[in-house]
């Protein structure tokens, strides 16, 4: 799978761990930055990854900032994105199975490397269940269209 990843300055080290983890699992990773620990604005990187997902440049996106919240808010401003913040594997699983989320976010100041890997692994390996959940995802997309 081709996965886009982006981060702010607070998540540089965790991003490196996740990129290595994904590559070990056989995934192709496209890094949209940032590449330094110099203070930066997380919305820039949330939008870059989200646009790459919508454009089909990557299949899914992963975003990391201090909490995961700010960068996910930026991604969710891009039409067609359903970004979720997950701090444990159960929410990651449900975000895929029930909500067909296409961008995962988490916080470098919230989860450590091993937990982040568990979250990523669960999220990537969970399929969308469709059925009644598709109707709900369609309703979410209708709200997006109206606004």
N, C-alpha and C positions, 0 to 999 in steps of 0.2 A: 504494500500500500504506500502511496506517496502522501506524506504528511507535512503540512506547513507548521512551523513553530515560531513563536515570537515572544518577546519578554521585555521588561524594563530593567533598569540597572540593579534592582534588588534581587533579580532572579538569574543572574548570569551563571553562577556556579550550578544551580539546580538545572538550568537549561542544558548545560554541558552533560550532566549525568543522564538526563532524559534522552538527549540526542544519541548518546552512546548506547543506551538501553534499546532504543528503537532500531538502531542499525544492527545491533546484535540479534534482534528478532527478525531481521530481514527486510525492514522497511526502508524506503528512501525518504530522506528528510531534507526539506528546503528551509533554511534558516533565514527568517526575515528581520532578524536583529532584535534588539540592539546587540552590539558586539563589545561594548566597554562597560565598565562600572561607573562611568560618569553619569551624573543625574540626567534623566531624560523624561519625556512625556509618554506614559503608557498608551494613551489613545492612538498615537501614531502607529504603534506596532499591532494593537488590536485590530485596527482598520486594515492594515496591510495583509494580515493573515486572513481576515474575513473576506476581503476582496479576492484573494487568491482562491479561496474555497468556492465562492460564488462563480468565479470565472472558469472553474474546472482545472486550474493549474495544479491543485492538490485535491485529494479526496476528502481530507479532514484537516482540522486545525487544532493546535494546542497552544494555549497562551498562559504565561506565568508572570505575575507581578507580585507585590507584597502579600496581598490577600486573594488575588484572583478576581476580585469584584470589579475594580475599575477597568481593567483590561477587557473583561467580559462585557461590561456595559458599552464600551466602544465597539466591540465586535457586533453586538446586538443592534446597533444603529444601522448596520449594513443589511439591506433588503435580502431576505433569503437565509439569513443566519439564525440559528438557534443555539446560542452559546450557554453553557451551564457551568456553574462553579461547583466543584466537587472537592470535599475534604476527606472523603472516605469512599471505598469501592461500591457500597450499596447504591448510593446516589448516582455514581458513574454508570452503574449497570442500568438503573431505571431511566436515566436520561437518554440512553440509547434505545432500550427496549420499548419505552412508552412515548418518548418525545422526539425520537429520531434526531437528537442533537448532533450537529455537525462540527461544533467547536467545543473543546473542553478547556476549562480554565481552573487553575488552582494557585494557591499562594505559597511563595517561597518562605514566608514568615509564619506559615500556618502548618505546612506538612514538611516532613523530612524526605530525604531521597528515597528511602525504601518504600515508604507509604505512597509517595508520588508514583513510583514505578508500578505498584499494585493498582492504583487508580487508573493509570494510563493503560495497563494491560487489560483490565476489566472493561474499560470503555471501548478500546479498539476491538476487542473480541466479542462484544455483545451486539447481536443483530436486532434491528428494529422488528417488532412483532407484528406491526400492521393491524389489520382488523379494526376493532373499535378505537384503537389508538390512532389509526390513520385519520379517522373522522375528526378527532381532536386536534391533530396536527394541522389538518386542513382548516379548521376553525381558527387556529392561531395565524395561519397564513392569510386568511380572509381579513382578520383584524389588521394585519400589516398592510394589506392592499387598501383598506379604507382610510388608512392614516398615512 
